[in-house]
């Protein structure tokens, strides 16, 4: 993972100097919120996918965790994300902003600490592997359950929440699978460790209700793109056996983009490869991110618009 500059509380610093003290409550207790955002190369230059929506969700996650007085506004963070991409010279990259509890918080309350913010970017191509898009991946239903909404706030990207995803994904990889499907506390399919889930049967698309899952921005986009293409889409509970009987199952997320599941729990899904509905949505999603889709103008924000010149804001070595 290579990054030249990281934005730390208003200043660009060299990547290897972007550190936090060991005695930071956000590290010890998982008291942090974050986002995953993608920047894509387009004919007009780098552009960030759903940047405003991601910043909005980041700030909402901070409020859900309990932060009251944040040091930066949505406009500040939007400009900082663009500035960090521009400073690193990336055409396409992954953007990771983090708001974390610092300067206190040892008594397990955010009110005794202070929020600090960092933004890093790096090049990241194939989250689930180079063959995932074409061939699909293998998944299993995890032995770990998705958080109950009243145990851990499922609408927030809180760092500590992802311990369960780490447990599930590590288990799946050790068992020889590529990804894990997590059930909700009622036993219905919720989502994967870092992706939302969709099921296709008889030309109709279903996705689990948003009550117990992260309301993914990519999920929201795919619902719109599917309806644009004439596919009926609805939210409803999805049982484990409905996954097995599906014509297609696919997952989506900022890192994974759009990927089909060719096998679940040693059961072949559909034809055992990426299906036609998934392929159609992959193509539509790619057109959006390359700036070639009617929705690109609304969903893609050029880095050049509003990005501040980093010179003079880089901390001295």
Secondary structure, 3 states (H helix, E strand, C coil): CCCCEEEECCEEEEHHHCCCCCCCHHHHHCCEEECCEEEEEECCEEEEECHHHHHHHHHHHHHHHCCCCCCCCHHHHHHHHHHHHHHHCCCCEEEEEEEEEECCCCCCCHHHCEEEEEEEEECCCCCCCCCHHHHCEEEEECCCCCCCCCCCCCCCCEHHHHHHHHHHHHHHHHCCCCEEEEECCCCCEEEECCCEEEEEECCEEEECCHHHCCCCHHHHHHHHHHHHCCCCEEECCCCHHHHHHCCEEEEEECCCEEEEEEEECCEECCCCCCCHHHHHHHHHHHHHHCCCCCCHHHHEEECCCCCCCCCCCECCC
